[in-house]
Amino acid sequence: RHTAQSRLGFAEGALYAARWIAGKKGFFSFAEVLKDETGSSKLEIRS
């Protein structure tokens, strides 16, 4: 089960994606944002 303790991470991700997409044309998935930034579309799960 996926849970979040606060909405801060979602807000930061949305702001990051907005900055990333500025000036680009087309439709993108969040996986593409991650791949462009990290080289991988897979998330690392930390506990």
DRENNU-568185 format. One record per residue (C-alpha): residue number from 0; residue in three letters; x, y, z. Coordinates in Angstrom, 2 decimals. Example, Ala and Ser with C-alpha at 12.3 -4.5 7.8 and 13.67 -1.06 7.14 Angstrom:
<recs>
<n = 0 | res = ala | xx = 12.30 | yy = -4.50 | zz = 7.80>
<n = 1 | res = ser | xx = 13.67 | yy = -1.06 | zz = 7.14>
</recs>
This chain:
<recs>
<n = 0 | res = arg | xx = 0.00 | yy = 0.00 | zz = 0.00>
<n = 1 | res = his | xx = 1.25 | yy = 3.46 | zz = -0.90>
<n = 2 | res = thr | xx = 0.76 | yy = 6.17 | zz = 1.73>
<n = 3 | res = ala | xx = 1.96 | yy = 9.72 | zz = 2.28>
<n = 4 | res = gln | xx = 2.41 | yy = 11.52 | zz = 5.57>
<n = 5 | res = ser | xx = 1.78 | yy = 14.95 | zz = 4.01>
<n = 6 | res = arg | xx = 1.00 | yy = 16.56 | zz = 0.67>
<n = 7 | res = leu | xx = 4.34 | yy = 18.36 | zz = 0.53>
<n = 8 | res = gly | xx = 5.97 | yy = 15.74 | zz = -1.70>
<n = 9 | res = phe | xx = 3.09 | yy = 15.90 | zz = -4.17>
<n = 10 | res = ala | xx = 3.28 | yy = 19.70 | zz = -4.26>
<n = 11 | res = glu | xx = 7.05 | yy = 19.68 | zz = -4.77>
<n = 12 | res = gly | xx = 6.70 | yy = 17.13 | zz = -7.57>
<n = 13 | res = ala | xx = 4.04 | yy = 19.21 | zz = -9.29>
<n = 14 | res = leu | xx = 6.17 | yy = 22.35 | zz = -9.10>
<n = 15 | res = tyr | xx = 9.22 | yy = 20.49 | zz = -10.39>
<n = 16 | res = ala | xx = 7.22 | yy = 19.09 | zz = -13.31>
<n = 17 | res = ala | xx = 5.84 | yy = 22.55 | zz = -14.12>
<n = 18 | res = arg | xx = 9.37 | yy = 23.98 | zz = -14.30>
<n = 19 | res = trp | xx = 10.53 | yy = 20.99 | zz = -16.37>
<n = 20 | res = ile | xx = 7.73 | yy = 21.30 | zz = -18.92>
<n = 21 | res = ala | xx = 7.99 | yy = 25.07 | zz = -19.41>
<n = 22 | res = gly | xx = 8.81 | yy = 25.76 | zz = -23.05>
<n = 23 | res = lys | xx = 8.24 | yy = 22.17 | zz = -24.19>
<n = 24 | res = lys | xx = 5.49 | yy = 21.19 | zz = -26.62>
<n = 25 | res = gly | xx = 3.46 | yy = 17.99 | zz = -26.46>
<n = 26 | res = phe | xx = 2.12 | yy = 15.64 | zz = -23.83>
<n = 27 | res = phe | xx = 4.33 | yy = 14.03 | zz = -21.21>
<n = 28 | res = ser | xx = 4.02 | yy = 11.54 | zz = -18.38>
<n = 29 | res = phe | xx = 5.64 | yy = 12.05 | zz = -15.01>
<n = 30 | res = ala | xx = 7.83 | yy = 9.03 | zz = -15.84>
<n = 31 | res = glu | xx = 9.35 | yy = 11.13 | zz = -18.64>
<n = 32 | res = val | xx = 10.12 | yy = 13.94 | zz = -16.19>
<n = 33 | res = leu | xx = 11.86 | yy = 11.45 | zz = -13.90>
<n = 34 | res = lys | xx = 13.74 | yy = 9.78 | zz = -16.74>
<n = 35 | res = asp | xx = 15.04 | yy = 13.11 | zz = -18.02>
<n = 36 | res = glu | xx = 16.23 | yy = 14.08 | zz = -14.53>
<n = 37 | res = thr | xx = 17.59 | yy = 10.76 | zz = -13.25>
<n = 38 | res = gly | xx = 18.11 | yy = 8.61 | zz = -16.33>
<n = 39 | res = ser | xx = 15.52 | yy = 6.14 | zz = -15.02>
<n = 40 | res = ser | xx = 11.74 | yy = 6.19 | zz = -14.89>
<n = 41 | res = lys | xx = 11.74 | yy = 3.95 | zz = -11.82>
<n = 42 | res = leu | xx = 11.32 | yy = 5.42 | zz = -8.36>
<n = 43 | res = glu | xx = 13.54 | yy = 4.35 | zz = -5.49>
<n = 44 | res = ile | xx = 11.53 | yy = 3.47 | zz = -2.42>
<n = 45 | res = arg | xx = 13.08 | yy = 4.59 | zz = 0.85>
<n = 46 | res = ser | xx = 11.86 | yy = 3.69 | zz = 4.29>
</recs>
